[in-house]
């Protein structure tokens, strides 16, 4: 499933289905129908505007680039959910897709909902009134029970036919559903008033039959009464609940709930949906109706058991139990919800803590065995640089590598000393230090498993002075420098060496890239270039249009807004993304301190990279929204200030 989602959101070309029908807007939501395949999707007008970009065949990354350029981008989680839901509903299809046509039934009998609205309302009120006022009875014989069940079946069939006639009369289509029953799914395209009439029609007919039987032949009324109570149910998307919500405002589109995009299934989103439901009047109407329905159910149970609920005997014997049952159900629901949320949170934290402790124990306390030839070859294949070589050369390198162990806080290479070995880390951490003008050394990078030690001077010839120091016990596979120079350094371009030895390990450790795929990190490193700044150089000017995304590689810088210092950025922090994502001017100035170096990516390459890596885009959206103090998407008018 995740592989299919990755393909849809990164590479698969999509376009709008050829035959679509657009319903009217109600409660901020409109319905799109694929006529050929009889599928539906409810979206907002903004979401439909996004889908219209697929009139031309394109991929999701290309769409995202267009939306960013035109400042039309919705929240990214909403965008990805919209695409996936539209594909599932067959609103978006692959080019050349041939739909499996589902023809409508030639339903000749039509009725206009507007003309029957009052008549059906009267019929419903009369039927419910008779049913409540009179006393249905249990069937005295099997014959009466079978006849009662047959009357229910006939009424349900007639109610379905009546609903189909109303849908057809309102301009919708009728299809053949299960058991040859008419399918009136097209009612979702009608206006809220017409939808209410269609939903009420079968109930009104069933209520009228039940009321008539309660008055004329009470012994035949049991099964129609049960059918009426089930039809009036306040749960499981009963018709009354649908009638309440079809005209509610605002309403949620299909994109805003029942998420299929994995990264949208978060406690925050579930909490948002809970707050929306609790604040909406339709929810409380449903609760009030559920209370009335429960009383009606108790009434009929009392009538059929000769103990009506309006008597003191009923409430004396069953009242406390009913109260406790309702209270217990509500408490159980709340406990189950809170327990589920707490369980998910604790599970994620426990997994992360367990992995951290296991890695810590492995590095500090587990005595490693001497690596065999196969272990050395597997280590070579894991190295981003060494796995670039042909298989025979990889095998030759694995044979030359010699195991070496070192305790914590040992200097492997000092400033200015010639490099004696190049090492591949099997286990542990190694710190890379640079010497400041003051003489103090500072940690600029941490190397871990599968990283190479000893090539930083070759990868960064402008600043060749490095110190390597172990931060934990380490296990290394070492290669003599002369052999490493001949087999590795001279055979790899300097830009490639800088990417895989210098930039890639740095990016792999910073918080921005923690959840990225290794291929995405490597591509990001390839796109970036190293820029050096002197003290007080302006890297980003407030109010100007920015052409680069920056990550602080070494040193730090100061942030100024309206001429006042408001913070600083240090190693691993990034800036410039707000202007690039919003296609707007910089919201603050960033001024370098002495020795500051950054990784910079040009605007077009940055946006293309973000568009092709949705996890990257979501992380940048999250951080940028926190910095702005509000969601970065959708963009607000007035954010852009022309230069």
SULHUCOR-V973470 format. One record per run of one state. SS is the DSSP state (alpha for helix, beta for strand, coil for the rest). FROM is the first residue (numbers start at 1). TO is the last residue. If there is no record, write none. Layout:
# SULHUCOR-V973470
SS;FROM;TO  SS;FROM;TO
This chain:
# SULHUCOR-V973470
coil;1;1  alpha;2;10  coil;11;13  beta;14;16  coil;17;19  beta;20;22  coil;23;25  beta;26;26  coil;27;28  beta;29;34  coil;35;38  beta;39;43  coil;44;44  alpha;45;55  coil;56;57  beta;58;58  coil;59;59  alpha;60;69  coil;70;75  alpha;76;88  coil;89;91  beta;92;93  coil;94;112  alpha;113;133  coil;134;141  alpha;142;169  coil;170;174  beta;175;176  coil;177;177  alpha;178;180  coil;181;181  beta;182;183  coil;184;184  alpha;185;189  coil;190;191  alpha;192;216  coil;217;217  alpha;218;220  coil;221;221  alpha;222;231  coil;232;238  alpha;239;246  coil;247;253  alpha;254;256  coil;257;261  alpha;262;264  coil;265;266  alpha;267;279  coil;280;280  alpha;281;304  coil;305;311  alpha;312;364  coil;365;372  alpha;373;382  coil;383;385  alpha;386;388  coil;389;390  alpha;391;400  coil;401;401  beta;402;406  coil;407;410  beta;411;413  coil;414;420  beta;421;427  coil;428;429  beta;430;435  coil;436;440  beta;441;447  coil;448;451  beta;452;453  coil;454;455  alpha;456;459  coil;460;460  alpha;461;463  coil;464;466  beta;467;470  coil;471;473  beta;474;480  alpha;481;487  coil;488;488  alpha;489;491  coil;492;493  alpha;494;509  coil;510;510  alpha;511;513  coil;514;517  alpha;518;527  coil;528;528  beta;529;533  coil;534;537  beta;538;540  coil;541;544  beta;545;545  coil;546;547  beta;548;554  coil;555;555  beta;556;561  coil;562;563  beta;564;570  coil;571;573  beta;574;575  coil;576;576  alpha;577;582  coil;583;584  beta;585;585  coil;586;588  beta;589;592  coil;593;595  beta;596;602  alpha;603;612  coil;613;613  alpha;614;628  coil;629;643
